[in-house]
């Protein structure tokens, strides 16, 4: 999958000029390289945020998955009154961080694929 470096639209790998904005795409010949959306988020950064700061949903804020992020933030902070809230939120963040690094979660909240 290729993306236009100017407008970010998905392109076929054989495309030489973006049909959306007219920008020329790099021609890699026989060695096609992966191109990422200009706004793609890092899979490694998201995974590490999930593992280390997942209790507060930082990785979900980073990936623009705001509803999940707010739920984890509330569970991790206000949930302290029921004592088990931060534990549940921490396990949730750890599991999501591992899933991100393992490639099970492949895109952010806007549907843009994560880059390596």
N, C-alpha and C positions, 0 to 999 in steps of 0.2 A: 504494500500500500504506500502510495506517495501522496504528499500534500504540497500544495503551492506554497512557496516560501514568501509570497507577497500577501495573498488573501486567505490562505489556510484551508482552502477547499480540497476535498479528496479528488485525486487524479488517478487515472490508469497509469501503470508503469511505463507504457510506451508513449505517453503524451509528451510532446516537445514544446507546446505552448499552452498555457492555461486558458481554457475556453471561458473562464469567468472574468479574468482581469487582463489577459493578454501577455502575462509575464512568461519569458522563456524558462523552461525547466532544465536542470542539468542533464546532459545525455551521458549516461554511464556505460553505454554499449552492453557488453556481455556481463559486466560485473555491476549488477544493480545493487545500490546501497539503500538501506532503509532511510526514508525521510520522515521526520516527525512534524506534526502540527506545530506552528510557531509558538503556541501557548501550552504545549504539552508539559505536564508536571513530571517530576522525577519519581520513578517507582522506588528507588532506594531511599530517597528523602521521606516519602510518604510512609514506607514500611518502618523506618527507624523512628519516625514521629509516633507511629502507632504503638510500637513496642515500649518506648520510653515515656511518652506523654499521652498515651491513649486514654488514660483515666479521665482526662478533661476534653477528649475529642479533638485534639489539635490536628491530627492527621486528616480528620474529616473536614475541618475548616480549610486545610490546605487543598484538599481535593474538591472543594466547593460542594460538599454534601452536607449542607447546613442543617437540615432537620435532624440527621443522625448526630451531628456535632453538638447541637443544642441539647439533645437528649442525654448524651454522654456527659456534657458539662454540668447539667442539672443533677444527674445521678451521682457524679463525682464530687459535687460541692454540697448541694442541699441534702443529698442522700446520706451525708455524714450523720444526720440526726437519727437515721435508722441503722447506723453503723455498717451494715452490709452494702450500702450503695456504692461506695468507692471500690470495694472489692469486686463487685459485679462489673462496674464500669472498667476497672483495670483489666480484668480477664477478657472482657469484650474488646478492648483496645489491643491487647496482646495478640489475640486470635486474628483480628483484622490486620494487624501489622504483619503477621506471618503470612496470611493469605495474600497480601499485597506483594511481599517479596517472593512468594512462590508462584506468582502469576495468576492466581485465581481471581483477583480483582484487577481488571485490565484497563478500566477507563475511569475518568473522574466524573463528577456530578453533571457535567455538560456533555458527556459522551465522547470526549476527546481521549484517545488512547494514551496510556502512560508511556513515557520513554524510559529506557534503561539507564 
